[in-house]
């Protein structure tokens, strides 16, 4: 197993892996970003290409590429191994029981189902008719293949029978969301007579499906999706992100649309930083994912500014989370796919003309109501005050207060008074969106970290250390190894958990701007830190002796009391001397 892990690490670069998830900025020899695991405004997430590690100095999480995938994808080590092995082109033996996880079985079912649907589209008579329809909608053959569009035949058990022949149980097919079990216990296919759009995770693995009805007259849902499964949760998945992530980062903006074909047609037309929310509104999870790549958001949703629609609530949440939002205004009755089909160049023009969220709200509110009538002023303010209040930046908020007061011909004070009265509804955010709790480091831990950082920056100062007794066992091991190996020191031979801690210290020493620049400053700080650490060490010993004395006094052990008192007085003198 270790050889496989080493091979994967040798083939993959941590910067490349992490930058496929979040936007990294180069600073010196390292990279930094806003942490994807907690909300923050100032980047505290760092990646070291030299040591192939990452660490967030805000929430305290860190590790190697495996730990990053475990945290990012919410998987266990075995699944992280599978994901990275695929990325590295390292073959894992399928018979190895350590990697045959339940999730792996579900991934295999989804992949086989996708191939089944593709084969039905490209090799069946009905499939040819479906392809004609797709091409009539403007979807090219190359896009059909890239997005792996398929066809689910209008049969009750076509896919289920195929998957069972491949060795999968009925229960697994149901759990993957591909079949439904009725009251009699019989299983039938969920997708029948539908055009199939596979849904991918960030690594382009199939995790679910969306099915569009084709040539059916009876009243059924136009679109159906895979229900929530261990692989797929529509509140956490953005369709097309696997293809769009690089372009979102390069263009520093994501465009959100509503449908699969909108994404495919936009990508085909050259605008590739587009994703879809697959029939639901933006959720806190979606926003958290998008923020990893860019804080600029463009939406092509039909939005009623005066209503309380789910779409509006999603946009409101994005504004509250600090996104820079623009609204793409589409011609009435058309969606992006329609615009691109007839006039592809118009799509880019509409994107360029997108209005900021405040401009959009202002323009629509003043068109909807008469600002010259008292009721009109009231309704306009009712729409715009919540939007202005959500602006995180005070200067920007002040500007829009002034703008609203000027257009309504009222005093700014009146707007501020109304803003003070407005109470937004309590928004329930996901647990993931909340600030994580980090265990507070002890004073000793902080001092030891500082000393190690100083010694890594000025290694020759280690010569002044004659005694390591007052350090924790972990730091003692590192200092002894440093002294033994001198310039050759790399941390090899240390226990894995100590080596991991050392990697963190190396990264901290590289990015800490408060470390002394000059050696003489470092000498003074080291001396002060050593003395403080020694004092804390003696205080701990005194505290321990006090407990022993108390117990000895309770038992009346005179000889032991005498011995402990001598030791206590000796240590007390040491403390005074220091």
C-alpha positions as CSV (number, residue, x, y, z in Angstrom):
1,X,0.0,0.0,0.0
2,X,2.8,2.4,0.9
3,X,4.4,2.0,-2.5
4,X,1.1,2.9,-4.2
5,X,0.8,6.0,-2.0
6,X,4.4,7.0,-2.7
7,X,3.9,6.5,-6.5
8,X,0.7,8.7,-6.5
9,X,2.6,11.4,-4.5
10,X,5.5,11.2,-7.0
11,X,3.2,11.6,-10.0
12,X,1.0,14.4,-8.6
13,X,1.9,17.9,-7.6
14,X,0.0,19.2,-4.7
15,X,-0.3,22.7,-6.2
16,X,-1.8,21.3,-9.3
17,X,-4.3,19.1,-7.4
18,X,-5.4,21.9,-5.0
19,X,-5.6,24.5,-7.7
20,X,-8.1,22.3,-9.5
21,X,-10.4,23.0,-6.6
22,X,-9.5,26.6,-5.4
23,X,-7.8,29.7,-6.7
24,X,-4.2,29.8,-5.6
25,X,-2.0,32.9,-5.5
26,X,1.8,32.6,-5.6
27,X,3.6,34.3,-2.7
28,X,7.3,33.8,-2.7
29,X,8.0,30.1,-2.9
30,X,4.6,29.1,-1.6
31,X,0.9,29.6,-2.6
32,X,-2.0,31.0,-0.6
33,X,-5.8,31.1,-0.9
34,X,-9.0,31.7,1.0
35,X,-9.5,28.5,3.0
36,X,-12.2,26.2,1.4
37,X,-13.0,24.7,4.8
38,X,-14.1,27.8,6.7
39,X,-15.3,31.4,6.0
40,X,-12.6,34.0,6.0
41,X,-11.8,37.4,4.3
42,X,-8.0,37.3,4.6
43,X,-6.2,34.2,3.1
44,X,-4.8,32.0,5.7
45,X,-4.6,28.8,3.6
46,X,-1.1,28.0,2.4
47,X,0.4,25.4,0.1
48,X,4.1,24.4,0.1
49,X,5.3,22.9,-3.3
50,X,8.7,22.1,-1.7
51,X,7.2,20.0,1.1
52,X,4.1,19.0,-0.8
53,X,1.8,20.0,2.1
54,X,-1.0,22.5,2.8
55,X,-2.1,24.1,6.0
56,X,-4.7,26.7,7.1
57,X,-3.5,28.9,9.8
58,X,-7.1,30.0,10.4
59,X,-8.9,26.7,11.1
60,X,-5.8,24.6,11.8
61,X,-6.5,21.9,9.1
62,X,-3.6,20.7,7.0
63,X,-1.8,17.7,5.6
64,X,-0.8,16.1,2.2
65,X,-2.8,15.7,-1.0
66,X,-4.7,12.7,0.5
67,X,-5.8,14.7,3.5
68,X,-6.9,17.5,1.2
69,X,-9.1,15.2,-0.9
70,X,-10.5,13.6,2.3
71,X,-11.5,17.0,3.6
72,X,-12.6,18.5,0.2
73,X,-14.6,15.5,-1.1
74,X,-15.9,14.3,2.3
75,X,-14.6,10.8,1.7
76,X,-12.5,8.3,3.6
77,X,-8.9,7.4,2.9
78,X,-9.8,4.5,0.6
79,X,-12.0,6.7,-1.6
80,X,-9.3,9.5,-1.6
81,X,-6.8,6.8,-2.7
82,X,-9.1,5.8,-5.6
83,X,-9.7,9.4,-6.7
84,X,-6.0,10.3,-6.7
85,X,-4.9,7.0,-8.3
86,X,-7.2,7.7,-11.2
87,X,-5.8,11.2,-11.5
88,X,-2.3,10.0,-11.4
89,X,-2.9,7.1,-13.8
90,X,-1.9,4.5,-11.2
91,X,-3.8,1.3,-11.5
92,X,-5.4,-0.1,-8.4
93,X,-6.1,-3.9,-8.5
94,X,-9.9,-4.2,-8.4
95,X,-9.7,-7.4,-6.3
96,X,-7.9,-5.5,-3.4
97,X,-10.5,-5.6,-0.6
98,X,-9.1,-2.5,0.9
99,X,-10.4,-0.3,-2.0
100,X,-13.6,-2.1,-2.7
101,X,-15.8,0.3,-0.8
102,X,-19.5,0.8,-1.0
103,X,-19.0,4.1,-2.8
104,X,-16.7,2.4,-5.3
105,X,-19.5,0.0,-6.2
106,X,-21.9,2.9,-6.7
107,X,-19.4,4.8,-8.9
108,X,-19.1,1.6,-11.0
109,X,-22.8,1.3,-11.3
110,X,-23.2,4.9,-12.4
111,X,-20.3,4.6,-14.9
112,X,-21.8,1.4,-16.4
113,X,-25.3,3.0,-16.6
114,X,-23.8,6.0,-18.4
115,X,-22.2,3.7,-21.0
116,X,-25.5,1.8,-21.3
117,X,-27.3,5.1,-22.1
118,X,-24.6,6.2,-24.5
119,X,-24.8,2.9,-26.4
120,X,-28.6,3.2,-26.7
121,X,-28.2,6.7,-28.1
122,X,-25.5,5.8,-30.7
123,X,-26.6,2.3,-31.7
124,X,-30.4,2.1,-31.5
125,X,-32.9,3.2,-34.1
126,X,-34.7,5.4,-31.5
127,X,-31.4,6.8,-30.5
128,X,-30.8,8.2,-34.0
129,X,-34.1,10.1,-33.8
130,X,-33.0,11.5,-30.4
131,X,-29.7,12.6,-31.9
132,X,-31.6,14.4,-34.7
133,X,-33.6,16.2,-32.0
134,X,-30.4,17.2,-30.1
135,X,-28.8,18.5,-33.2
136,X,-31.9,20.4,-34.0
137,X,-31.5,22.1,-30.6
138,X,-28.0,23.1,-31.7
139,X,-26.0,20.5,-29.8
140,X,-23.1,19.3,-31.9
141,X,-21.9,15.7,-32.2
142,X,-18.7,16.5,-30.4
143,X,-20.7,18.0,-27.5
144,X,-22.9,14.9,-27.3
145,X,-19.8,12.9,-26.8
146,X,-18.0,15.3,-24.5
147,X,-21.0,15.6,-22.1
148,X,-21.8,11.9,-22.6
149,X,-25.5,12.5,-23.4
150,X,-27.4,9.2,-23.7
151,X,-30.9,7.7,-24.3
152,X,-32.9,5.6,-21.8
153,X,-35.1,3.2,-23.8
154,X,-38.8,3.2,-22.9
155,X,-38.7,-0.2,-21.2
156,X,-39.3,-1.1,-17.6
157,X,-36.2,-3.0,-16.8
158,X,-33.7,-2.5,-19.6
159,X,-31.0,-0.9,-17.5
160,X,-31.7,-2.9,-14.4
161,X,-31.3,-6.2,-16.3
162,X,-28.1,-5.0,-17.9
163,X,-26.6,-4.0,-14.5
164,X,-27.7,-7.3,-12.8
165,X,-25.9,-9.2,-15.6
166,X,-22.8,-7.2,-14.7
167,X,-23.0,-8.5,-11.1
168,X,-24.8,-5.8,-9.3
169,X,-27.7,-6.4,-6.9
170,X,-31.1,-4.9,-7.2
171,X,-30.6,-3.1,-3.9
172,X,-27.4,-1.5,-5.2
173,X,-29.1,-0.3,-8.3
174,X,-31.9,1.3,-6.2
175,X,-29.4,2.9,-3.9
176,X,-27.6,4.4,-6.9
177,X,-30.9,6.1,-7.8
178,X,-31.3,4.2,-11.1
179,X,-34.2,2.0,-10.2
180,X,-37.4,2.2,-8.0
181,X,-38.7,-0.5,-5.8
182,X,-42.5,-0.8,-5.7
183,X,-44.7,-2.0,-2.9
184,X,-44.6,-5.6,-4.3
185,X,-40.8,-5.5,-4.0
186,X,-40.3,-5.5,-7.8
187,X,-37.7,-3.2,-9.3
188,X,-38.1,-1.0,-12.4
189,X,-36.0,1.6,-14.1
190,X,-36.3,5.2,-13.0
191,X,-35.4,6.6,-16.4
192,X,-37.5,5.4,-19.3
193,X,-38.0,7.1,-22.6
194,X,-35.8,10.0,-21.7
195,X,-32.8,11.9,-23.0
196,X,-30.1,11.4,-20.4
197,X,-27.6,14.0,-19.1
198,X,-25.0,12.4,-16.8
199,X,-24.1,14.6,-13.8
200,X,-20.4,14.6,-12.9
201,X,-18.5,15.3,-9.7
202,X,-15.5,17.7,-9.7
203,X,-13.3,14.8,-11.0
204,X,-15.6,14.0,-13.9
205,X,-16.9,10.8,-12.4
206,X,-20.6,10.1,-13.0
207,X,-22.6,10.4,-9.8
208,X,-26.1,10.9,-11.1
209,X,-28.4,11.6,-14.1
210,X,-31.0,14.1,-15.3
211,X,-33.6,12.8,-17.8
212,X,-35.6,14.9,-20.2
213,X,-38.8,13.5,-21.6
214,X,-38.9,12.8,-25.3
215,X,-42.0,12.3,-27.5
216,X,-44.4,11.4,-24.7
217,X,-47.9,12.9,-24.8
218,X,-49.1,12.0,-21.3
219,X,-48.6,14.5,-18.6
220,X,-45.3,13.7,-16.9
221,X,-42.5,15.7,-15.5
222,X,-40.4,17.3,-18.2
223,X,-37.2,16.6,-16.2
224,X,-36.5,14.1,-13.5
225,X,-33.2,13.7,-11.6
226,X,-31.5,11.0,-9.6
227,X,-32.7,11.4,-6.0
228,X,-30.2,12.0,-3.2
229,X,-27.8,9.1,-2.9
230,X,-24.4,8.5,-1.1
231,X,-22.8,10.0,-4.3
232,X,-25.3,12.7,-5.4
233,X,-26.9,15.5,-3.5
234,X,-28.3,18.2,-5.8
235,X,-27.9,20.9,-3.1
236,X,-24.2,20.3,-3.3
237,X,-23.6,19.6,-7.0
238,X,-23.2,22.2,-9.8
239,X,-23.7,20.7,-13.3
240,X,-20.7,21.3,-15.5
241,X,-18.2,22.5,-12.8
242,X,-15.8,19.7,-13.7
243,X,-15.4,21.3,-17.1
244,X,-15.8,24.9,-16.1
245,X,-13.6,25.2,-13.0
246,X,-10.4,26.2,-14.9
247,X,-12.3,28.8,-17.0
248,X,-14.0,30.2,-13.9
249,X,-10.6,30.7,-12.3
250,X,-9.1,32.2,-15.4
251,X,-11.9,34.6,-16.0
252,X,-12.5,35.2,-12.3
253,X,-16.2,34.8,-12.7
254,X,-18.8,32.0,-12.8
255,X,-22.0,32.2,-14.8
256,X,-25.0,30.4,-13.3
257,X,-27.8,29.1,-15.5
258,X,-30.8,26.8,-14.9
259,X,-30.5,23.9,-17.4
260,X,-28.2,21.3,-18.7
261,X,-28.6,22.5,-22.3
262,X,-27.9,26.1,-21.3
263,X,-24.5,24.9,-20.0
264,X,-23.7,22.7,-23.0
265,X,-24.7,25.3,-25.6
266,X,-22.7,28.1,-23.8
267,X,-19.6,25.9,-23.5
268,X,-20.0,25.0,-27.2
269,X,-20.2,28.7,-28.1
270,X,-16.9,29.4,-26.3
271,X,-18.2,30.8,-23.0
272,X,-17.0,27.9,-20.7
273,X,-17.2,29.4,-17.2
274,X,-20.8,28.3,-16.9
275,X,-22.5,25.9,-14.5
276,X,-26.2,25.0,-13.7
277,X,-28.1,24.4,-10.5
278,X,-30.1,21.6,-11.9
279,X,-33.6,22.7,-11.2
280,X,-33.1,24.1,-7.7
281,X,-32.0,27.5,-6.3
282,X,-28.6,28.4,-5.2
283,X,-27.8,26.8,-1.8
284,X,-25.2,27.7,0.8
285,X,-23.3,24.6,-0.4
286,X,-23.3,25.9,-4.0
287,X,-22.0,29.3,-2.9
288,X,-19.3,27.8,-0.7
289,X,-18.1,25.7,-3.7
290,X,-18.2,28.7,-6.1
291,X,-16.3,30.9,-3.7
292,X,-13.3,28.6,-3.9
293,X,-12.9,29.7,-7.6
294,X,-14.2,33.2,-7.7
295,X,-16.2,35.8,-5.8
296,X,-17.7,37.2,-9.0
297,X,-21.1,35.7,-9.9
298,X,-23.3,36.3,-13.0
299,X,-26.8,34.8,-13.1
300,X,-29.1,34.2,-16.0
301,X,-32.2,33.5,-13.9
302,X,-35.7,35.0,-14.4
303,X,-36.1,36.9,-11.2
304,X,-39.1,38.7,-9.7
305,X,-37.6,41.4,-7.5
306,X,-40.8,42.1,-5.6
307,X,-41.6,38.4,-4.9
308,X,-40.2,35.9,-2.4
309,X,-39.1,33.3,-4.9
310,X,-36.5,30.6,-4.1
311,X,-34.3,32.2,-6.9
312,X,-34.4,35.6,-5.2
313,X,-33.5,34.0,-1.8
314,X,-30.5,32.3,-3.4
315,X,-29.3,35.6,-4.9
316,X,-29.9,37.4,-1.6
317,X,-27.8,34.8,0.2
318,X,-25.0,35.2,-2.3
319,X,-25.0,38.9,-1.7
320,X,-24.9,38.4,2.0
321,X,-21.9,36.1,1.6
322,X,-20.0,38.9,-0.1
323,X,-20.2,37.8,-3.8
324,X,-20.0,40.5,-6.5
325,X,-23.2,39.7,-8.4
326,X,-24.3,40.7,-11.9
327,X,-27.6,39.9,-13.5
328,X,-27.7,38.9,-17.2
329,X,-31.0,40.2,-18.7
330,X,-32.3,37.8,-21.3
331,X,-34.9,38.6,-24.0
332,X,-38.4,37.8,-22.7
333,X,-39.4,34.1,-23.0
334,X,-35.9,33.0,-24.0
335,X,-33.2,31.0,-22.0
336,X,-29.5,31.0,-22.8
337,X,-29.8,27.9,-25.0
338,X,-32.4,29.6,-27.2
339,X,-30.3,32.8,-27.5
340,X,-27.2,30.8,-28.5
341,X,-29.1,28.6,-31.0
342,X,-30.3,31.6,-33.1
343,X,-27.7,34.2,-32.4
344,X,-24.6,32.8,-30.6
345,X,-22.8,36.2,-30.6
346,X,-25.7,37.7,-28.6
347,X,-24.9,35.6,-25.6
348,X,-21.5,37.2,-25.2
349,X,-23.0,40.7,-25.7
350,X,-25.6,40.0,-23.0
351,X,-22.9,38.8,-20.6
352,X,-20.9,42.0,-21.2
353,X,-24.0,44.1,-20.6
354,X,-24.9,42.3,-17.3
355,X,-25.9,44.8,-14.6
356,X,-24.7,44.8,-11.1
357,X,-27.2,43.5,-8.6
358,X,-27.9,47.0,-7.2
359,X,-28.3,48.5,-10.7
360,X,-30.6,45.7,-11.7
361,X,-32.8,46.1,-8.5
362,X,-32.9,49.9,-8.8
363,X,-33.8,49.9,-12.5
364,X,-36.6,47.3,-12.0
365,X,-38.0,48.8,-8.8
366,X,-38.3,52.3,-10.4
367,X,-39.9,50.8,-13.5
368,X,-42.4,48.8,-11.4
369,X,-43.6,51.7,-9.2
370,X,-44.2,55.4,-9.5
371,X,-41.6,57.3,-7.4
372,X,-43.8,60.4,-7.4
373,X,-46.5,58.8,-5.4
374,X,-46.2,58.1,-1.6
375,X,-47.2,54.4,-2.1
376,X,-44.7,54.1,-4.9
377,X,-41.9,55.5,-2.8
378,X,-42.9,53.1,0.0
379,X,-42.9,50.0,-2.3
380,X,-39.6,51.0,-3.9
381,X,-38.0,51.4,-0.5
382,X,-39.5,48.1,0.6
383,X,-37.7,46.3,-2.3
384,X,-34.3,48.2,-2.1
385,X,-33.7,48.7,1.6
386,X,-33.1,44.9,2.3
387,X,-30.7,44.7,-0.7
388,X,-28.8,47.8,0.4
389,X,-28.6,46.5,4.0
390,X,-27.0,43.3,2.9
391,X,-24.0,45.1,1.3
392,X,-21.1,44.1,3.5
393,X,-18.9,47.1,2.6
394,X,-20.0,50.3,4.5
395,X,-18.7,52.7,1.9
396,X,-20.6,51.0,-0.9
397,X,-23.7,50.7,1.4
398,X,-23.5,54.5,2.1
399,X,-23.3,55.3,-1.6
400,X,-26.5,53.3,-2.4
401,X,-28.3,54.9,0.5
402,X,-27.5,58.3,-0.9
403,X,-28.6,57.1,-4.4
404,X,-31.9,55.9,-3.1
405,X,-32.5,59.1,-1.1
406,X,-31.7,61.2,-4.1
407,X,-34.0,59.3,-6.5
408,X,-36.9,59.2,-4.0
409,X,-36.3,62.8,-3.1
410,X,-36.1,62.1,0.6
411,X,-33.5,62.6,3.3
412,X,-30.8,60.0,3.8
413,X,-31.7,59.9,7.5
414,X,-35.1,58.6,6.5
415,X,-33.5,55.7,4.6
416,X,-31.2,54.9,7.5
417,X,-34.2,54.9,9.9
418,X,-36.1,52.4,7.7
419,X,-33.0,50.3,7.4
420,X,-32.7,50.1,11.2
421,X,-36.3,48.9,11.4
422,X,-35.8,46.2,8.8
423,X,-35.3,42.7,10.3
424,X,-34.2,40.1,7.8
425,X,-35.6,36.6,8.2
426,X,-33.2,34.2,10.0
427,X,-31.3,32.3,7.4
428,X,-30.4,28.7,8.2
429,X,-27.0,27.9,6.8
430,X,-25.4,24.5,6.5
431,X,-23.1,23.2,9.2
432,X,-20.3,23.4,6.6
433,X,-20.8,27.2,6.2
434,X,-20.2,27.8,10.0
435,X,-16.9,28.8,11.4
436,X,-15.1,25.7,12.7
437,X,-14.0,25.5,16.3
438,X,-10.3,25.3,16.6
439,X,-8.7,24.0,19.8
440,X,-6.8,26.9,21.5
441,X,-3.0,26.2,21.7
442,X,-1.4,26.4,25.1
443,X,1.2,29.0,25.9
444,X,3.9,26.3,25.9
445,X,2.8,25.1,22.4
446,X,2.9,28.6,21.0
447,X,6.4,29.3,22.4
448,X,7.7,26.0,21.1
449,X,6.4,26.7,17.7
450,X,8.1,30.1,17.7
451,X,11.4,28.6,18.9
452,X,11.3,26.0,16.1
453,X,10.5,28.6,13.5
454,X,13.4,30.7,14.6
455,X,15.8,27.8,14.6
456,X,14.7,26.7,11.1
457,X,15.4,30.2,9.9
458,X,18.7,30.6,11.9
459,X,19.9,26.9,12.3
460,X,23.3,27.8,13.8
461,X,21.6,29.3,16.9
462,X,20.8,25.7,18.0
463,X,24.4,25.5,19.3
464,X,23.4,27.7,22.2
465,X,20.9,25.0,23.4
466,X,22.5,22.8,26.1
467,X,19.4,21.2,27.6
468,X,16.1,20.1,25.9
469,X,14.4,18.8,29.1
470,X,11.9,21.7,29.3
471,X,10.4,21.0,25.9
472,X,7.6,18.6,25.0
473,X,8.6,15.2,23.8
474,X,7.7,16.0,20.2
475,X,9.8,19.1,20.1
476,X,12.7,17.3,22.0
477,X,12.8,14.7,19.2
478,X,13.0,17.4,16.5
479,X,15.7,19.4,18.3
480,X,17.8,16.3,19.0
481,X,17.6,15.3,15.4
482,X,18.4,18.8,14.2
483,X,21.5,18.9,16.4
484,X,22.7,15.4,15.4
485,X,22.3,16.0,11.6
486,X,23.2,19.6,11.3
487,X,22.9,20.9,7.7
488,X,21.8,17.4,6.5
489,X,18.6,17.6,8.7
490,X,15.4,16.9,6.7
491,X,13.3,15.3,9.4
492,X,13.8,11.8,8.0
493,X,13.4,9.0,10.5
494,X,11.0,10.9,12.7
495,X,7.6,9.3,13.6
496,X,5.0,10.2,10.9
497,X,3.0,12.4,13.2
498,X,6.2,14.3,14.3
499,X,7.3,14.7,10.7
500,X,3.8,16.1,9.8
501,X,4.2,18.6,12.6
502,X,7.7,19.5,11.4
503,X,6.3,20.1,7.8
504,X,3.8,22.5,9.3
505,X,6.6,24.3,11.2
506,X,8.7,24.6,8.0
507,X,5.7,26.1,6.2
508,X,5.0,28.5,9.1
509,X,8.6,29.7,9.2
510,X,8.4,30.5,5.4
511,X,5.2,32.5,5.5
512,X,5.4,34.2,9.0
513,X,6.2,37.9,8.2
514,X,6.7,38.6,11.9
515,X,9.8,36.5,12.3
516,X,13.0,38.5,12.9
517,X,15.0,39.4,9.7
518,X,18.3,39.8,11.5
519,X,20.2,37.2,13.5
520,X,20.8,39.5,16.5
521,X,17.0,40.0,16.8
522,X,16.5,36.3,16.7
523,X,19.1,35.7,19.4
524,X,17.3,38.1,21.8
525,X,13.8,36.5,21.0
526,X,15.2,33.0,21.4
527,X,16.6,33.9,24.8
528,X,13.4,35.4,26.0
529,X,11.3,32.5,24.7
530,X,13.6,29.9,26.3
531,X,13.4,31.7,29.7
532,X,9.6,31.8,29.5
533,X,9.4,28.2,28.5
534,X,11.7,27.2,31.4
535,X,9.5,29.1,33.9
536,X,6.4,27.4,32.6
537,X,8.1,24.1,32.9
538,X,9.2,24.8,36.5
539,X,5.6,26.0,37.4
540,X,4.2,22.7,36.1
541,X,6.7,20.8,38.2
542,X,5.8,22.9,41.3
543,X,2.1,22.3,40.6
544,X,2.7,18.5,40.4
545,X,4.7,18.6,43.6
546,X,1.9,20.5,45.4
547,X,-0.5,17.7,44.5
548,X,1.9,15.1,45.8
549,X,2.5,17.1,49.0
550,X,-1.2,17.3,49.6
551,X,-1.7,13.5,49.3
552,X,1.4,12.9,51.5
553,X,0.0,15.2,54.2
554,X,-3.4,13.5,54.1
555,X,-1.7,10.1,54.7
556,X,0.8,11.5,57.3
557,X,3.9,10.4,55.4
558,X,6.4,12.6,57.3
559,X,9.5,11.4,55.5
560,X,8.0,11.8,52.0
561,X,6.7,15.3,53.0
562,X,10.2,16.4,54.0
563,X,11.7,15.1,50.8
564,X,9.0,16.8,48.7
565,X,9.4,20.1,50.6
566,X,13.1,20.2,49.9
567,X,12.5,19.6,46.2
568,X,9.7,22.2,46.2
569,X,12.0,24.9,47.7
570,X,14.8,24.0,45.3
571,X,12.4,24.5,42.3
572,X,11.0,27.7,43.8
573,X,14.5,29.2,44.0
574,X,15.0,28.2,40.3
575,X,11.8,30.0,39.4
576,X,13.0,33.2,41.2
577,X,16.4,33.1,39.5
578,X,14.8,32.8,36.1
